[in-house]
Amino acid sequence: MTSQEAIGVLMLSPFYFKMSPIDRKKLVQEYCASFNKSAMQQKNSANSKK
């Protein structure tokens, strides 16, 4: 997931706009890392079932 995609998702939350820009940046980075880790785990799980 790209930062732009993450921001698009996170902007749906009213809490996103109450955060400071530094906290927003950290949140976007953490969200991307978590999403990408989850996606890789799902991919690896699907590949191991084949």
C-alpha atoms as a printed R data frame, in Angstrom:
   type eleno elety resid chain resno       x       y      z
1  ATOM     1    CA   MET     A     1   0.000   0.000  0.000
2  ATOM     2    CA   THR     A     2   1.286   3.421 -0.857
3  ATOM     3    CA   SER     A     3   1.237   6.414  1.463
4  ATOM     4    CA   GLN     A     4  -1.381   8.101 -0.715
5  ATOM     5    CA   GLU     A     5  -3.679   5.068 -0.485
6  ATOM     6    CA   ALA     A     6  -3.214   4.924  3.290
7  ATOM     7    CA   ILE     A     7  -3.990   8.631  3.666
8  ATOM     8    CA   GLY     A     8  -7.167   8.139  1.635
9  ATOM     9    CA   VAL     A     9  -8.309   5.417  4.030
10 ATOM    10    CA   LEU     A    10  -7.216   7.206  7.190
11 ATOM    11    CA   MET     A    11  -8.928  10.440  6.180
12 ATOM    12    CA   LEU     A    12 -12.244   8.656  6.618
13 ATOM    13    CA   SER     A    13 -11.690   8.868 10.365
14 ATOM    14    CA   PRO     A    14 -12.415  12.166 12.125
15 ATOM    15    CA   PHE     A    15  -9.546  11.382 14.518
16 ATOM    16    CA   TYR     A    16  -7.040  11.708 11.683
17 ATOM    17    CA   PHE     A    17  -7.672  15.445 11.470
18 ATOM    18    CA   LYS     A    18  -7.238  15.926 15.218
19 ATOM    19    CA   MET     A    19  -3.660  14.621 15.030
20 ATOM    20    CA   SER     A    20  -0.577  16.739 14.506
21 ATOM    21    CA   PRO     A    21   1.157  16.435 11.113
22 ATOM    22    CA   ILE     A    22   4.050  14.542 12.717
23 ATOM    23    CA   ASP     A    23   1.647  12.064 14.326
24 ATOM    24    CA   ARG     A    24  -0.220  11.687 11.019
25 ATOM    25    CA   LYS     A    25   2.998  10.849  9.215
26 ATOM    26    CA   LYS     A    26   3.876   8.237 11.834
27 ATOM    27    CA   LEU     A    27   0.373   6.770 11.636
28 ATOM    28    CA   VAL     A    28   0.576   6.513  7.831
29 ATOM    29    CA   GLN     A    29   3.945   4.764  8.065
30 ATOM    30    CA   GLU     A    30   2.672   2.315 10.698
31 ATOM    31    CA   TYR     A    31  -0.533   1.668  8.758
32 ATOM    32    CA   CYS     A    32   1.377   0.927  5.542
33 ATOM    33    CA   ALA     A    33   3.809  -1.366  7.352
34 ATOM    34    CA   SER     A    34   0.987  -3.262  9.054
35 ATOM    35    CA   PHE     A    35  -1.041  -3.565  5.857
36 ATOM    36    CA   ASN     A    36   1.934  -4.741  3.816
37 ATOM    37    CA   LYS     A    37   2.957  -7.271  6.481
38 ATOM    38    CA   SER     A    38  -0.577  -8.672  6.528
39 ATOM    39    CA   ALA     A    39  -0.708  -8.836  2.733
40 ATOM    40    CA   MET     A    40   2.602 -10.732  2.624
41 ATOM    41    CA   GLN     A    41   1.391 -13.202  5.260
42 ATOM    42    CA   GLN     A    42  -1.777 -13.868  3.272
43 ATOM    43    CA   LYS     A    43   0.234 -14.322  0.092
44 ATOM    44    CA   ASN     A    44   2.631 -16.726  1.793
45 ATOM    45    CA   SER     A    45  -0.263 -18.639  3.317
46 ATOM    46    CA   ALA     A    46  -1.973 -18.968 -0.058
47 ATOM    47    CA   ASN     A    47   1.257 -20.124 -1.693
48 ATOM    48    CA   SER     A    48   1.883 -22.767  0.989
49 ATOM    49    CA   LYS     A    49  -1.585 -24.261  0.392
50 ATOM    50    CA   LYS     A    50  -0.837 -24.891 -3.280
